[in-house]
Protein backbone atom coordinates (compact mmCIF):
# COMPACT_ATOMS: atom_id res chain seq x y z
CA UNK A 1 0.00 0.00 0.00
CA UNK A 2 1.34 3.42 -0.95
CA UNK A 3 1.74 6.05 1.74
CA UNK A 4 -0.91 8.41 0.34
CA UNK A 5 -3.40 5.54 0.28
CA UNK A 6 -2.47 4.72 3.86
CA UNK A 7 -3.07 8.35 4.86
CA UNK A 8 -6.47 8.28 3.16
CA UNK A 9 -7.41 5.11 5.05
CA UNK A 10 -6.35 6.64 8.37
CA UNK A 11 -8.29 9.89 8.02
CA UNK A 12 -11.80 8.55 8.73
CA UNK A 13 -10.48 6.64 11.75
CA UNK A 14 -8.78 9.71 13.18
CA UNK A 15 -11.78 11.87 12.29
CA UNK A 16 -14.15 9.59 14.17
CA UNK A 17 -11.95 9.71 17.26
CA UNK A 18 -11.63 13.50 17.05
CA UNK A 19 -15.38 13.98 16.63
CA UNK A 20 -16.03 11.81 19.66
CA UNK A 21 -13.63 13.83 21.79
CA UNK A 22 -14.76 17.28 20.59
CA UNK A 23 -18.46 16.47 20.90
CA UNK A 24 -21.50 17.90 19.16
CA UNK A 25 -22.82 20.43 21.68
CA UNK A 26 -24.11 23.73 20.31
CA UNK A 27 -21.86 25.92 22.41
CA UNK A 28 -20.67 28.77 20.14
CA UNK A 29 -17.02 27.96 20.80
CA UNK A 30 -17.53 24.31 19.86
CA UNK A 31 -19.26 25.39 16.65
CA UNK A 32 -16.24 27.50 15.71
CA UNK A 33 -13.91 24.60 16.45
CA UNK A 34 -15.99 22.25 14.30
CA UNK A 35 -15.92 24.74 11.43
CA UNK A 36 -12.15 25.11 11.73
CA UNK A 37 -11.76 21.32 11.65
CA UNK A 38 -13.68 21.22 8.36
CA UNK A 39 -16.72 19.41 9.72
CA UNK A 40 -19.31 22.16 9.15
CA UNK A 41 -20.03 25.27 7.17
CA UNK A 42 -20.02 28.59 9.01
CA UNK A 43 -23.78 28.31 9.56
CA UNK A 44 -23.37 24.91 11.20
CA UNK A 45 -24.45 22.80 8.22
CA UNK A 46 -22.55 19.48 8.34
CA UNK A 47 -20.02 18.76 5.60
CA UNK A 48 -19.94 15.21 4.31
CA UNK A 49 -16.71 13.47 3.43
CA UNK A 50 -13.21 13.79 4.88
CA UNK A 51 -12.37 16.80 7.01
CA UNK A 52 -9.93 19.44 5.84
CA UNK A 53 -6.20 18.95 6.03
CA UNK A 54 -3.83 16.10 5.30
CA UNK A 55 -3.74 14.79 8.88
CA UNK A 56 -0.14 13.92 8.12
CA UNK A 57 1.00 13.87 11.74
CA UNK A 58 -1.78 11.49 12.77
CA UNK A 59 -0.98 9.28 9.79
CA UNK A 60 2.69 9.18 10.76
CA UNK A 61 1.80 8.17 14.31
CA UNK A 62 -0.51 5.38 13.16
CA UNK A 63 2.00 4.14 10.59
CA UNK A 64 4.75 3.88 13.21
CA UNK A 65 2.42 2.05 15.57
CA UNK A 66 1.24 -0.41 12.93
CA UNK A 67 4.73 -0.98 11.53
CA UNK A 68 5.84 -2.03 15.02
CA UNK A 69 2.92 -4.41 15.52
CA UNK A 70 0.72 -2.13 17.62
CA UNK A 71 -2.27 -2.13 15.27
CA UNK A 72 -4.58 0.83 15.93
CA UNK A 73 -3.52 1.31 19.55
CA UNK A 74 -2.31 4.81 18.69
CA UNK A 75 -5.72 6.23 17.68
CA UNK A 76 -6.30 8.31 20.85
CA UNK A 77 -2.84 9.83 20.47
CA UNK A 78 -3.42 10.42 16.74
CA UNK A 79 -6.59 12.37 17.53
CA UNK A 80 -4.74 14.29 20.24
CA UNK A 81 -1.90 15.33 17.98
CA UNK A 82 -4.28 16.49 15.22
CA UNK A 83 -6.34 18.53 17.69
CA UNK A 84 -3.16 20.08 19.02
CA UNK A 85 -2.02 20.89 15.48
CA UNK A 86 -5.45 22.35 14.65
CA UNK A 87 -5.13 24.65 17.66
CA UNK A 88 -1.79 25.97 16.41
CA UNK A 89 -3.27 26.70 12.97
CA UNK A 90 -6.26 28.52 14.44
CA UNK A 91 -3.99 30.74 16.52
CA UNK A 92 -1.45 31.14 13.68
CA UNK A 93 -4.13 32.55 11.38
CA UNK A 94 -4.82 35.30 13.90
CA UNK A 95 -1.16 36.13 14.54
CA UNK A 96 -0.28 36.08 10.84
CA UNK A 97 -3.51 37.86 9.78
CA UNK A 98 -4.18 35.07 7.29
CA UNK A 99 -7.74 35.39 6.05
CA UNK A 100 -7.89 32.00 4.33
CA UNK A 101 -7.43 28.50 5.69
CA UNK A 102 -7.70 25.56 3.29
CA UNK A 103 -9.66 27.55 0.75
CA UNK A 104 -12.21 28.88 3.25
CA UNK A 105 -12.42 32.05 5.36
CA UNK A 106 -10.29 31.68 8.49
CA UNK A 107 -12.38 31.34 11.64
CA UNK A 108 -11.27 34.67 13.11
CA UNK A 109 -12.55 36.56 10.04
CA UNK A 110 -16.06 35.22 10.72
CA UNK A 111 -16.35 35.16 14.52
CA UNK A 112 -13.64 37.60 15.56
CA UNK A 113 -10.27 37.13 17.17
CA UNK A 114 -11.44 36.58 20.75
CA UNK A 115 -13.84 33.75 19.91
CA UNK A 116 -11.32 32.13 17.57
CA UNK A 117 -8.69 32.19 20.34
CA UNK A 118 -11.22 30.57 22.67
CA UNK A 119 -11.94 27.88 20.08
CA UNK A 120 -8.23 27.15 19.78
CA UNK A 121 -7.97 26.83 23.55
CA UNK A 122 -10.90 24.40 23.48
CA UNK A 123 -9.11 22.24 20.91
CA UNK A 124 -6.04 22.09 23.14
CA UNK A 125 -8.11 20.91 26.11
CA UNK A 126 -9.71 18.24 23.91
CA UNK A 127 -6.25 17.10 22.78
CA UNK A 128 -5.26 16.41 26.37
CA UNK A 129 -8.62 14.76 27.02
CA UNK A 130 -7.94 12.37 24.13
CA UNK A 131 -4.50 11.55 25.51
CA UNK A 132 -6.00 10.72 28.89
CA UNK A 133 -7.56 7.68 27.19
CA UNK A 134 -4.26 6.56 25.64
CA UNK A 135 -3.50 3.05 26.83
CA UNK A 136 0.30 3.37 26.76
CA UNK A 137 1.05 5.26 30.00
CA UNK A 138 -1.24 8.29 29.54
CA UNK A 139 0.49 10.29 32.28
CA UNK A 140 3.87 10.10 30.54
CA UNK A 141 2.23 10.83 27.18
CA UNK A 142 0.46 13.90 28.55
CA UNK A 143 3.82 15.09 29.82
CA UNK A 144 5.35 14.54 26.37
CA UNK A 145 2.63 16.58 24.72
CA UNK A 146 2.88 19.32 27.34
CA UNK A 147 6.61 19.58 26.68
CA UNK A 148 5.96 19.66 22.93
CA UNK A 149 3.35 22.37 23.40
CA UNK A 150 5.88 24.50 25.25
CA UNK A 151 8.46 23.99 22.50
CA UNK A 152 6.00 24.92 19.75
CA UNK A 153 5.01 28.08 21.62
CA UNK A 154 8.66 29.11 22.01
CA UNK A 155 9.25 28.46 18.31
CA UNK A 156 6.21 30.51 17.34
CA UNK A 157 7.41 33.39 19.49
CA UNK A 158 10.80 33.30 17.78
CA UNK A 159 9.02 33.37 14.42
CA UNK A 160 7.10 36.47 15.49
CA UNK A 161 10.21 38.18 16.85
CA UNK A 162 12.12 37.49 13.64
CA UNK A 163 9.52 39.48 11.68
CA UNK A 164 10.74 42.65 13.40
CA UNK A 165 14.39 42.03 12.50
CA UNK A 166 16.14 42.90 9.27
CA UNK A 167 18.18 39.67 9.22
CA UNK A 168 18.19 36.23 10.82
CA UNK A 169 21.05 33.74 10.67
CA UNK A 170 20.63 30.23 9.28
CA UNK A 171 21.30 28.77 12.73
CA UNK A 172 18.61 30.96 14.31
CA UNK A 173 16.17 29.91 11.60
CA UNK A 174 16.96 26.23 12.17
CA UNK A 175 16.46 26.63 15.92
CA UNK A 176 13.07 28.22 15.29
CA UNK A 177 11.77 25.51 12.95
CA UNK A 178 13.17 22.77 15.17
CA UNK A 179 10.93 24.08 17.96
CA UNK A 180 7.92 25.19 15.95
CA UNK A 181 7.56 22.35 13.46
CA UNK A 182 10.00 19.48 13.98
CA UNK A 183 8.89 19.02 17.60
CA UNK A 184 5.40 17.88 16.60
CA UNK A 185 6.63 15.54 13.86
CA UNK A 186 9.05 14.00 16.32
CA UNK A 187 6.25 13.61 18.86
CA UNK A 188 4.00 11.90 16.30
CA UNK A 189 6.45 9.12 15.43
CA UNK A 190 7.64 8.84 19.03
CA UNK A 191 4.11 8.27 20.32
CA UNK A 192 3.38 5.78 17.57
CA UNK A 193 6.30 3.70 18.82
CA UNK A 194 5.19 4.19 22.44
CA UNK A 195 1.72 2.92 21.53
CA UNK A 196 3.33 -0.25 20.17
CA UNK A 197 5.47 -0.67 23.28
CA UNK A 198 8.76 -0.18 21.41
CA UNK A 199 11.86 2.00 21.68
CA UNK A 200 10.73 5.43 20.54
CA UNK A 201 14.06 7.27 20.22
CA UNK A 202 14.87 6.24 16.60
CA UNK A 203 11.36 7.23 15.54
CA UNK A 204 11.54 10.59 17.29
CA UNK A 205 14.83 11.34 15.50
CA UNK A 206 13.27 10.47 12.15
CA UNK A 207 10.25 12.63 12.92
CA UNK A 208 12.47 15.56 13.83
CA UNK A 209 14.25 15.42 10.47
CA UNK A 210 10.94 15.07 8.65
CA UNK A 211 9.67 18.16 10.44
CA UNK A 212 12.68 20.17 9.30
CA UNK A 213 12.07 19.07 5.71
CA UNK A 214 8.35 19.80 5.99
CA UNK A 215 8.93 23.37 7.18
CA UNK A 216 11.56 24.10 4.56
CA UNK A 217 9.21 22.89 1.86
CA UNK A 218 6.40 24.91 3.44
CA UNK A 219 8.61 27.99 3.24
CA UNK A 220 9.14 27.36 -0.47
CA UNK A 221 5.41 26.94 -1.06
CA UNK A 222 4.72 30.13 0.89
CA UNK A 223 6.64 32.04 -1.77
CA UNK A 224 6.52 30.01 -5.00
CA UNK A 225 3.45 27.82 -4.38
CA UNK A 226 0.28 27.99 -6.48
CA UNK A 227 -2.43 29.68 -4.35
CA UNK A 228 -5.06 27.49 -6.02
CA UNK A 229 -3.24 24.42 -4.68
CA UNK A 230 -1.86 25.66 -1.36
CA UNK A 231 -4.92 27.68 -0.32
CA UNK A 232 -2.57 30.51 0.71
CA UNK A 233 -2.15 33.94 -0.93
CA UNK A 234 0.85 34.32 -3.25
CA UNK A 235 3.79 36.00 -1.56
CA UNK A 236 2.01 36.18 1.78
CA UNK A 237 5.14 35.36 3.76
CA UNK A 238 7.07 38.14 2.02
CA UNK A 239 4.37 40.71 2.69
CA UNK A 240 4.37 39.85 6.40
CA UNK A 241 8.12 40.04 6.76
CA UNK A 242 8.48 36.35 7.59
CA UNK A 243 12.09 35.21 7.89
CA UNK A 244 11.44 32.01 5.98
CA UNK A 245 14.32 30.02 4.51
CA UNK A 246 14.30 31.73 1.08
CA UNK A 247 14.64 35.11 2.81
CA UNK A 248 17.39 33.84 5.13
CA UNK A 249 19.38 32.41 2.21
CA UNK A 250 18.93 35.53 0.09
CA UNK A 251 20.16 37.84 2.86
CA UNK A 252 22.99 35.43 3.65
CA UNK A 253 24.10 35.80 0.00
CA UNK A 254 24.25 39.58 0.39
CA UNK A 255 20.75 40.48 -0.75
CA UNK A 256 18.54 43.06 0.94
CA UNK A 257 14.84 42.74 1.69
CA UNK A 258 12.87 46.00 1.32
CA UNK A 259 11.36 47.38 4.51
CA UNK A 260 7.91 46.99 2.94
CA UNK A 261 6.69 44.37 0.48
CA UNK A 262 3.10 45.42 -0.14
CA UNK A 263 2.14 45.09 -3.80
CA UNK A 264 2.16 42.26 -6.31
CA UNK A 265 4.90 44.14 -8.16
CA UNK A 266 7.00 44.24 -4.97
CA UNK A 267 6.63 40.47 -4.67
CA UNK A 268 7.54 39.85 -8.32
CA UNK A 269 10.63 42.06 -8.04
CA UNK A 270 11.83 40.20 -4.97
CA UNK A 271 11.20 36.82 -6.60
CA UNK A 272 13.32 37.89 -9.56
CA UNK A 273 16.13 38.74 -7.15
CA UNK A 274 15.76 35.36 -5.48
CA UNK A 275 16.14 33.72 -8.89
CA UNK A 276 19.28 35.72 -9.64
CA UNK A 277 20.77 34.64 -6.29
CA UNK A 278 19.96 30.97 -6.89
CA UNK A 279 17.84 30.73 -3.74
CA UNK A 280 15.57 27.95 -5.03
CA UNK A 281 18.52 25.71 -5.94
CA UNK A 282 20.10 26.29 -2.52
CA UNK A 283 16.85 25.25 -0.87
CA UNK A 284 16.64 22.15 -3.04
CA UNK A 285 20.18 21.21 -2.03
CA UNK A 286 19.33 21.51 1.67
CA UNK A 287 16.16 19.48 1.28
CA UNK A 288 17.97 16.77 -0.66
CA UNK A 289 20.46 16.42 2.17
CA UNK A 290 17.71 16.04 4.75
CA UNK A 291 15.90 13.52 2.54
CA UNK A 292 19.05 11.40 2.35
CA UNK A 293 19.46 11.55 6.13
CA UNK A 294 15.82 10.53 6.60
CA UNK A 295 16.29 7.53 4.30
CA UNK A 296 19.31 6.47 6.34
CA UNK A 297 17.21 6.67 9.49
CA UNK A 298 14.41 4.66 7.86
CA UNK A 299 16.97 2.04 6.85
CA UNK A 300 17.91 1.59 10.49
CA UNK A 301 14.37 0.80 11.62
CA UNK A 302 13.42 -2.82 12.25
CA UNK A 303 10.24 -2.93 10.15
CA UNK A 304 8.96 -5.12 7.33
CA UNK A 305 9.80 -4.17 3.76
CA UNK A 306 6.32 -2.87 2.88
CA UNK A 307 6.40 -0.46 5.82
CA UNK A 308 9.94 0.65 4.97
CA UNK A 309 8.74 1.43 1.45
CA UNK A 310 5.86 3.51 2.79
CA UNK A 311 8.24 5.37 5.07
CA UNK A 312 10.49 6.16 2.10
CA UNK A 313 7.46 7.42 0.17
CA UNK A 314 6.55 9.52 3.19
CA UNK A 315 9.99 11.16 3.09
CA UNK A 316 9.50 12.06 -0.58
CA UNK A 317 5.99 13.38 0.03
CA UNK A 318 7.08 15.67 2.84
CA UNK A 319 9.99 17.13 0.87
CA UNK A 320 8.46 17.29 -2.62
CA UNK A 321 4.77 18.12 -2.02
CA UNK A 322 3.11 21.02 -3.81
CA UNK A 323 0.36 21.66 -1.23
N, C-alpha and C positions, 0 to 999 in steps of 0.2 A: 504494500500500500504506500502510495506517495504521501509526502508530508502534508501537502495542501489538502488531500483527501482526508487524512487523519484529523487535521484541524477542523474540517467541515463536519466530521462525525462527532467531534468533541463539543462543538458549540451548543447543540440542543441539550446535552447533558449538563454542561456548565450553566446554561441559561435557566434550566429547570431548578437547579440548586440555588441560583441567585434569586430567582423569583420567589422561591419559598422563604428565603431569608429576609428579603426586602418587604414582602407582604403586599397586600392589595388594599390597605385602608385608604380612605379618601382624604387623609390629612394633606393640606396643600404642599407641604414639604415633600411628602412621599410622591405626590403626583409629579413634582418637578424632577425628582430622582428617576422616576420611571420614564419620563420623557427623555432625559439625558441618556439613559441606558438604551434608548431606541425601542422601547416597548409600546409607547403610545404617541399619538399626535399631541400637539399642545393643548387641544381641547379635551384630552383624556380618551379619545377614541383608540381602541387597541390596534396595534399593527401586527399583522400576521407574518409569519416567517421568522428567519433568524434576526437577532438584535443587531444593532450597529457595531462596527468594530471587528477586528480580526480575532480578538481573544487569543492573541499569540502567547501571552504569558501563561494563561491557563492551559493552553495546548502543550506548551513545553513541560509544565509540571506533570500533566497526565501522561505524556510520552515517557518521561523519566521513570515515573512510577510503574507504568506497564512494562517498560523495557527491563526493569529489575524484578519483575514477577509480582508486583503489588496490585495488579488489576486496576480497579477504579477506586481504590482506597484513598486517593488524593482528591476526590471531588470536593469535599468541604474546603480544603485549602485552595483549590482552583477557583472556587467561587469567591473566596476571601481575597485572593490576589487580584481578581478582576474588579471587585468592588473597590478595593484600595486604589487601583489604577484609575478607575472611573472618577473617583474623588479628585485625584491629582489633575485630571483633564478638566473637570468642572471648575476647579480653582484656577488652573492655568489660563483658561479662556478669559476670566475676569482680569487677572494680572496682565495678560498680554493684549487685552482689548480685542481679542479675536471674536468676530461676530458670527462666524460660521463654525460648525462642528459636524463633520461627516455629511456635508451637503445640506444641513438644516441650520436654522437660526440657533445660535448658542443660547443656553438656558437663561443666562443673565440678561440677554437682550429682550426676553419676553417677560420675565418675572422680576427683574431687577437684581442688583448685585447682592443685596442682603439676603434675599430668599435663596438665591443660587448658592451662596456660601453656606447657608443652613443645610441645603440639600446635600452639598458635598460632605458636610460634617455627619449627616445622617448615614451616608454611604460608608464612611469610615467606621462608624459604630457597628453597622451591619457586617462589615468585613471581620471585625473582631468577634462578633456573635457567631459567624460561620466557623471561625477557627476554634471556638470553644467546643464544637462538635467533632473536631478532628481527632480521630482515634489514636494517632501516633503522638502521644505526649502533648496534649493541647497547651499546657502551661508553658513548656519550652517553645512551642511554635508561636504562641502569642508574644513571647519575649522576642523571638526572631523578627516577627513582623513589626513590633514596636521599635526595635533597633533600626530596621529598614526604613520605617516611617521617618524617624529622626534624620537618617542619612539623606533621604530624598528631600526633606525640608531644607536641610543645610545646602544641598546642591541647588535647589531652586533659588534660595537666597543669593548664592554666588552668581547665578545666572542673571538675577535682577540687578545686582551690584555692578556686574560687568557692563550692563547697558549704559551706565553713566561714565564709563571710562573710555578713553580714546584708543587704548590698546590693551590686549590681554596676551600673555605668553602661551605657548603651546602646552606647557606643563600645567598652567593654571586652568586652561580649558579642559585638559584631560582629568584633572582633579574634579572639576565641576561635573563632567558627564559620568565619571565613575560613581559619584554620589547620586546624582539625579536620575540616571537611567540604568547604569549597569547594576546597581544595587538590587533593583527589582527583578531583573533577569536572573541574577545569581540566586536570589531568594526562591524564584520559581523552580529552578532545577534542583536546588538544595532540598526544598520541601517535597518534591516528587520522590527523591531518594529516601528522605525520612519516612514518607508514607509507606515505602516498600521495606523499611527496616534495614537499609543499607548505608554504607559510608557515603556521606553527602559531600565531602570536601571536593572530590574531582568534579562533581556536577556543578557545585557552586562556582568553581574556577572557570568552567566552560561557560556558564551563564554570564559571568562577569565579562568575558571577552565578547560574547554575543551582544551584550548590552552596549559595549563600546562601538561595535560595528553598526548596531541599529541606530544609535544616535548620530554617528557620522553620516550614515546614509540619509537619515531624517534631515540633517543639516543641508545636504545636497538637494533634497527634494524641496526644502523650504525656499530655495533660491531658483533652482532650475526645473522643478517639478511642474507637471501639467495641472493647473487648478481643477480641471474637469475630472482628473483622476485622484488627486490628493485631497480635494475638498478644502484646500487652503488657498488664500489669495496669492497671486504671483508676487514675489518679492516682499512678502510680508515681514520676513525676518530682517531684511535690510531697512525697511521703513521704521521698524521699532528700535533699531540700533543693537540688535542681537549680536553678540560676539560668537557666532557660529563658526565652525571650522573653516569654511571658505574665507570668511573675514579675517580670522586669525592667520591663515596662511598668506593671504594677500598682504597684510600689514607686515608680516614677518619677512616678506620678500621686498619690502621697501615701499609698498603702496600706501596711499592715504585714503581713508574713508571720509567723505564730506560730513560736516556736522549735521546736515539734514538731508535725508533721502525721502522726498515727499511725493514726487510725481512719477508717472510711468517712464518718462524720459530720463529722470535721475536713475531709475533702476536699470534701464537699458545701457546707459553710459557706464555704470559700475560693472555690469555684466561683461561689457566689452573689455574693460580693464582686467577683469578676472581672467578672461580668455587670453589676453596678451601676456599675463603673468604665469599662465599654465596652471592655474589653481585646480581645475577639474582633474587634470592628470596627476597632480600631487595627492589629491584626495583618493583617487583610484589606487594609487600606489600604497597608501596607508591602509586602505580597506583590504587590499589583496594580502598584505602582510598579516592582518588580523584573521582573515579567512584561513590562511595557511596554518596559523597557530591553533585556531579552532579545530581544524581537521586533525591536527596532531593530538589534541586533547580528546577528540572523539575516538581516535584510534587506540587510546589507552583505556577506554571504558570496556568493561567485561559485559558486553551485550551481544545478542544474536545478530547475524549479518543483516537481516531485514530492518532491524532497529538502527543499526549503524548507518545503513543507507538513508533512512529517513532523517537521521541526525545530520548527515552530510547535506542532504537537500535543504534542511532547515538553515544551515549555515549560509548556503547560497541565497535562499529566500531573504534572509535578514539583510545581507549585504548588497543584493542586486535588485530589490523590489522597486517598483515605480509608484507605490501608493503608501 
